[in-house]
Amino acid sequence: MTGPAGGRLWLDPSRARRGGDDLRAAGEAVSARRAEVGGAIATASGRQPWGRDDVGAAFERAYRGCEEIVLRAWEGVGRHLTGLGADVVHSVDGTVATDVAAAGRLGSIAAGHPGAAVAGVAGPGVPGADRADAGLTGSGAVRPARANAGLTGFGALRSDPAAGPR
């Protein structure tokens, strides 16, 4: 993948997992604070310290709905941060597993066809595996490092690399 500056998109799995763990921990902290402080607020306001006369009743009508909205939102923020952190870690793990599986598949293709160098996949008899012009095209098709690398532009093997593209 390429980024906005034309460079490669790169994922540091350890750093991304730590970020996900930090988000999860922040969500748990927000939830704990909501339970502690928000619970105290709800308990105190339940006693209606503003009184039960006409002025207190008017305040109660205006206040109660706002309090419920704020406490519910506060609870939701904690829950969503916790879930987002877990989702980040899950996504990183899935991305790493996909990369490892794809590298294994591409490595077996390259190892079986010495001219089929693929960026980042090295193996015995795989010349040019680190060339910048090898790898995947934007469509996901394997792009050979050399014109006679043994792979078509669509990732299908050619039986005779000297025969040219199909």
C-alpha positions as CSV (number, residue, x, y, z in Angstrom):
1,M,0.0,0.0,0.0
2,T,1.1,3.5,-0.5
3,G,0.4,6.4,1.7
4,P,-0.3,10.0,0.8
5,A,3.3,10.8,0.2
6,G,3.7,7.8,-2.1
7,G,5.6,5.8,0.6
8,R,4.7,2.5,1.9
9,L,2.1,2.0,4.7
10,W,3.8,0.3,7.6
11,L,2.4,-1.2,10.8
12,D,4.5,-1.6,13.9
13,P,2.5,-4.4,15.6
14,S,4.0,-3.9,19.0
15,R,3.4,-0.2,19.1
16,A,-0.1,-0.6,17.7
17,R,-1.0,-3.3,20.3
18,R,0.4,-1.1,23.1
19,G,-1.9,1.7,21.7
20,G,-4.9,-0.6,21.8
21,D,-4.0,-1.7,25.3
22,D,-3.7,1.9,26.3
23,L,-7.1,2.7,24.9
24,R,-8.6,-0.2,26.7
25,A,-7.0,0.8,30.0
26,A,-8.2,4.4,29.5
27,G,-11.8,3.1,28.9
28,E,-11.6,1.1,32.1
29,A,-10.3,4.1,34.0
30,V,-13.2,6.3,32.6
31,S,-15.7,3.6,33.5
32,A,-14.3,3.3,37.0
33,R,-14.3,7.0,37.5
34,R,-17.9,7.1,36.2
35,A,-18.9,4.4,38.7
36,E,-17.2,6.2,41.6
37,V,-17.9,9.9,41.0
38,G,-21.0,9.5,38.8
39,G,-22.5,7.1,41.4
40,A,-21.9,9.7,44.1
41,I,-23.5,12.4,42.0
42,A,-26.6,10.2,41.4
43,T,-26.8,9.3,45.1
44,A,-26.5,12.9,46.3
45,S,-29.0,14.3,43.7
46,G,-31.5,11.5,44.6
47,R,-31.8,13.2,48.0
48,Q,-32.8,16.4,46.2
49,P,-30.6,18.8,48.2
50,W,-32.2,21.7,46.4
51,G,-35.4,21.2,48.3
52,R,-38.9,19.9,47.6
53,D,-40.7,23.2,47.5
54,D,-41.9,24.8,44.2
55,V,-38.4,26.1,43.3
56,G,-36.8,22.8,44.2
57,A,-39.4,20.9,42.1
58,A,-38.8,23.2,39.1
59,F,-35.0,22.6,39.5
60,E,-35.6,18.9,39.8
61,R,-37.5,18.8,36.5
62,A,-34.8,20.7,34.7
63,Y,-31.9,18.9,36.3
64,R,-32.9,15.2,36.3
65,G,-32.9,14.8,32.5
66,C,-29.5,16.5,32.2
67,E,-28.0,14.4,34.9
68,E,-29.2,11.2,33.3
69,I,-27.8,12.2,29.9
70,V,-24.4,13.1,31.3
71,L,-24.1,10.0,33.3
72,R,-25.3,7.8,30.5
73,A,-22.8,9.5,28.0
74,W,-20.0,9.1,30.5
75,E,-20.7,5.4,30.9
76,G,-20.8,5.1,27.1
77,V,-17.5,6.8,26.6
78,G,-15.8,4.4,29.0
79,R,-17.5,1.3,27.4
80,H,-16.6,2.5,23.8
81,L,-13.0,3.3,24.6
82,T,-12.6,-0.1,26.2
83,G,-14.1,-1.8,23.2
84,L,-12.1,0.3,20.7
85,G,-8.9,-0.7,22.4
86,A,-9.8,-4.4,22.3
87,D,-10.8,-4.0,18.6
88,V,-7.4,-2.3,17.8
89,V,-5.5,-5.3,19.3
90,H,-7.7,-7.8,17.5
91,S,-7.2,-5.9,14.2
92,V,-3.4,-5.8,14.6
93,D,-3.4,-9.6,15.4
94,G,-5.5,-10.2,12.3
95,T,-3.3,-8.1,10.1
96,V,-0.1,-9.8,11.3
97,A,-1.6,-13.2,10.8
98,T,-2.7,-12.2,7.3
99,D,0.7,-10.9,6.5
100,V,2.5,-14.0,7.8
101,A,0.1,-16.2,5.8
102,A,0.6,-14.1,2.6
103,A,4.3,-14.1,3.0
104,G,4.3,-17.8,3.3
105,R,2.3,-18.2,0.1
106,L,4.4,-15.8,-1.8
107,G,7.6,-17.3,-0.4
108,S,6.5,-20.8,-1.6
109,I,5.7,-19.3,-5.1
110,A,9.1,-17.6,-5.2
111,A,11.0,-20.6,-3.9
112,G,9.4,-22.8,-6.6
113,H,10.3,-20.3,-9.4
114,P,13.8,-18.8,-8.9
115,G,13.1,-15.9,-11.2
116,A,9.9,-14.9,-9.3
117,A,11.4,-12.4,-6.8
118,V,8.8,-10.9,-4.6
119,A,9.5,-7.8,-2.4
120,G,10.3,-8.8,1.1
121,V,10.3,-12.5,0.4
122,A,13.7,-14.0,0.3
123,G,14.7,-17.6,-0.2
124,P,17.3,-19.8,-1.9
125,G,17.7,-18.8,-5.5
126,V,15.4,-15.8,-5.3
127,P,17.4,-13.0,-7.0
128,G,16.2,-9.5,-6.5
129,A,13.8,-10.3,-3.7
130,D,14.5,-6.9,-2.1
131,R,14.0,-4.8,-5.3
132,A,11.6,-1.9,-4.9
133,D,9.8,-2.7,-8.1
134,A,8.8,-6.3,-7.0
135,G,5.8,-7.2,-4.9
136,L,2.1,-6.6,-5.2
137,T,0.3,-4.3,-7.6
138,G,-2.5,-2.0,-6.4
139,S,-5.0,-4.8,-7.5
140,G,-3.3,-7.3,-5.3
141,A,-1.7,-9.2,-8.2
142,V,1.9,-10.3,-7.9
143,R,4.2,-8.1,-9.9
144,P,7.4,-9.8,-11.0
145,A,10.7,-8.1,-10.2
146,R,11.9,-8.8,-13.8
147,A,10.0,-9.0,-17.0
148,N,10.9,-12.8,-17.4
149,A,10.2,-13.6,-13.8
150,G,7.8,-16.4,-14.5
151,L,4.6,-14.6,-13.3
152,T,2.0,-12.9,-15.4
153,G,0.8,-9.4,-14.3
154,F,-2.2,-11.3,-12.7
155,G,-0.1,-13.5,-10.5
156,A,-0.7,-16.6,-12.6
157,L,2.4,-18.8,-13.4
158,R,3.6,-18.9,-16.9
159,S,4.8,-22.3,-18.0
160,D,7.5,-20.8,-20.1
161,P,8.9,-17.5,-18.8
162,A,10.6,-16.8,-22.1
163,A,7.3,-17.0,-23.9
164,G,6.3,-13.5,-22.6
165,P,2.9,-12.4,-21.2
166,R,-0.2,-14.3,-22.1
